């Protein structure tokens, strides 16, 4: 086996990229990086115990030239005996419609297409051909814009489904993997030449109007004059920052149950716990709470620091944030991040209904409760989501309206609370409280939707059978 192929095989194993015998989708553009990737994986596939499936998207940016690249990839896959899916999306039209730049629209279209292919073939992962040079460019790009440990982590070698396919309603799905991340571009070019691969070259990669291309063709060559091993050095920086960010995330996870209380339309932060946090954890907590309320771009550094200063300023402070989220400072340094409560809210049209093991239950007025089984819990929970340990549930799930005297058992040592009080604290309008949905079993109350849940039934890190409940609005 070629030494470079052996190195990639070792990296795949060290990063636990292959976790089952399900198919592996390989994203192939036709360029040198992706040809090297699919050629290597074709050699490694029997030993890894996986079947490959090639995916190529024609972005329709370069007309006949990009259509020819699609035919080239299709012919190559068929010659090598690999199933292939070819897609085409009018990215220029989408960019104009969405009022975004062409590169951003192409990226959204590409990853959306790869997610669809992965779901269609039941893939365990999607392999893309990012390498060490791409990692160096990403770190520099983030550094030029200003970034902390998360941004300087660059690209991860393994990315969970919910992070790379965020438009999907599913919680579990294919990983995104980068088997070539340790390899430099020169090694890839040598590999292609050695094995007689004839890649196609995208002229848009030479367009110096794109910041990344200027970094690739201008800034990196200049930095190499200062440090001939700058690509490897930036890769080490990314690896160190990734580990440090993971450490901060774990530290915040340990503090989160005492720090934050999630309710129907917001997250309450305890002032005493907040003040005891290191500034690095305060920043991460603000970003995490915001992400639980709003999908999309993260808060900027300036917005985070403005929020921290406002909290320190004392009671009465108000700060509007993107996505109709308001930060309100209360007494004792406690504060709330919240969105506007929907005026209609989820309502159960009948007294009680059984929940299916998987699927959707309509709640009226466009609201629905979606039930999704899975194999492990996710960390990307929102106020309208609950992840349950199926093994702890005392019976089949149902959804019902509240009854007189209903009480919800909280966490260990916290006792219980009246559902009426929970709804009032969550600022659920009086008119909505009678039909507000509660998830329960025949013997236990599990969740006052969007407000509080019984901690004893939540899915923990070691849980192997998860039931995810999402309240969504169409």
ABEGO torsion letter per residue (X at the ends): XBAAAAAAAAAAAAAGABABABBBBBBBAGBAAAAAAAAAAAAAAAAAGBBBBBBBBBAGAAEAAAAAAAAAAAAAAAAAGBBBBBBBBBAAAAAAAAGBBAAAAAAAAAAAAAAAAAAAAGBABBBBABBAAAAAAAAAAAAAAEBBAAAAAEBBABBBAAAABAABABABBBBBBBAAAABBAAAAAAAAAAAGBBBBBBAAAABAABAAAAAAAAAAAAAAAABAAAAAAAAAAAAAAAAAAAAAAAAAAAAAAAABBBBAABBBBBAAAAAABBAAAAAAAAAAAAAAABBEBBBBAAAAAAAAAAAAAEBGBBBBBBGGBBBBBBBGGBBBBBBBBBAAEBBBABABBBBBABEBBBAEGGBBBBBBBBABBBABBBAABBBBBAAABAEBBBBBBBBBGBBBBBBBGAEBBBAAAAAAAAGBBAAAAAABBBBBBAABBABBBGABBBAAABBBAABABBBBBBBBBX
